[in-house]
Amino acid sequence: MRLSLKNWLPAATALAASLLGAVRPALASEAVVSPTRPSSSSSGAAPAPPFVAGRVFVGGSVRDGGAALADVHGCCASAALSADDCPEGTAGEHRRLLSRINIGTMVQMTEEQALEALRSATEAWDGGSGTWPQMSLSERIVAIKKFMSELQPKREDIVNILMHEIGKNRLDAEAEFDRTMQFVEKTIDFIQKSDEFGAWDSSNGSTRLFLSRAAVGIVLCLGPYNYPLNETYATLIPALLMGNVAILKIPTVGGLAHLLTIDAFAKALPPGAINFISGSGRTTMPPLMASGKIDSLAFIGGSNAADKLIKAHPEPHRLKLFLQLEAKNMGVYLPDLFENGSSADMETAMKETVAGTLSYNGQRCTALKLLFVPKDHSEQFARALAKKVESMSVGLPWEKKDSKYSQITPLPNMGRIEYMKSLIEDAVEKGAKIVNKNGGMVVGTGTQGSESTLMIPAIVYPVTPDMKLYEEEQFGPVIPIAPYDDLDEVLRYSREGKYGQQVSIFTSSPDEASARLVDRFSTVFGKININSQCGRSPDSAPFSGRRSSAMGVMSVSNALREFSIPTVVSYKQVGNNEELVHGIKGQSKFLQTAW
């Protein structure tokens, strides 16, 4: 189904009058999603496995994927096993065989199909004269609200996909959807209350200025697998609100959730305002960048891939960049915490450490990925942390233990398991030990092995500079503990390290050591957390970084600035300019300020 530009704009105007209006009939090619049981938040029952069919969304047209489809597999079918059929030491709740299941298909677009999406975006942008960039900001807000209204009924389907495809437990999957919607709502609220998006300034003598922000152009948006909805739409929606035309590259892992947003976008936005590309990034992305028609790159992922994309652009000096990349966030524990701190101080530190290292299996750029502990207290700390980790529930995303959903869930693919194993093996070969019981064991395998990606977290101690875990971002359920003799070792690591996103300082005294760390870290990291884990929230706060961790700032307000250019209309109060500009203002959409 294709909507013409001529027919779309009157519909948007009518929509502005009634805001959300009536829901239109479903598109003929809407996603095929297997029936999902109602939310099982109270019971923990397994939801019906989903199946999402791959589709193409380019130029406002939604069509099936044809023959070029790849199966998407997720977690998990479960079959009970006897003790004899399981590896030695397997706990009773893990005596089962976990196998991956087919949960959908993804279109594998060719280079030519990717260029078709680029042509659609180029036509929709039309040098800034296209329908979407020429709409008033208030009209674009109405359209995005329409998108949100259309997407809301998909909540349970998206939650189910997040559980099955990337192993996110139900509460975290629900929180990702809800936080995404809240982020958009807060972004719109900020626009409507801020002077940045349409205000007159008369403080410059006889010169009057209209200050606002306008689109950059065509934005290529690549999101991550771990937060496919929240992280991606925290850049994509602000970019669209500012009038940019977007091309969304669906991630290879975690991409099915995006297919469930296609119909909402098709119903709410004019043709070509957003286009989807799926399949191999190595096939589809280089020709887009080499065309020189991409004006802005919003990339959340690895720095090596980001560098390759940027270098492929023929004029990288004019490419506006927003990058959220790797991190090796430190947790720094000061001696006073052990020597002078109360039991409550230590309990708080432990609680924040467990959450900081293992929330969503440690698959967060903001996770704590290296713990620096005073040498005299490091073994005690490792044992105490091991007790906490051993008490965590390990299972499937929808399963419950003691009325709580599984805290450790399957990783998205075998590649992640193999990487965790390689880091652990390297550390053990060089003198480290796994502190917690069964740490690093993959459960649900049976004696013959299986496709299970459910790994019990591993606490690795002591970690030293010659080990891969000391430098490499594990992005998974492995907790390295590095003993230190002097804080200068910690400062050297921060000063000479590759990354600079966040750090957590755990202390019980407002002494010179804490202040010294804050001052030194203020020129290294984007955020310093005191007695708390690293994290992106609240969304009103700037989420930034230095070095190879970030370029650009994410927040409700900053994301809008990242994808727009301050634009000024100026005139002098002489002759009949005042009357002339007043007349222009009444007809101009850019000068419109009424919400």
Secondary structure by P-SEA (a helix, b strand, c coil): ccccaaaaaaaaaaaaacccccccccccccccccccccccccccccccbbbbbbbbbccccccccccbbbbbbcbbbbbbbccccccccccccccbbbbbbbcbbbbbccaaaaaaaaaaaaaaacccccccccccaaaaaaaaaaaaaaaccaaaaaaaaaaccccccaaaaaaaaaaaaaaaaaaaaaaaaccccbbbbcccccbbbbbbbbbccccbbbbbcccccccccccaaaaaaabbbbbbbccccccaaaaaaaaaaaaccccccbbbbbcccccccaaaaaacccccccccccaaaaaaaaaaccccccbbbbbbccccccccccccccccccaaaaaaaaaaaaaacccccccccccccbbbcccccaaaaaaaaaaaaaaccccccccccccccccccccccaaaaaaaaaaaaaaaaacccccccccccccccccccccccccccccccccccccccccccccccbbbbbbbccaaaaaaaaaacccccbbbbbbccccaaaaaaaaaaccccccccccccccccccccccccccccccccccccaaaaacccbbbbbbccccaaaaaaaaaaaccccccccc
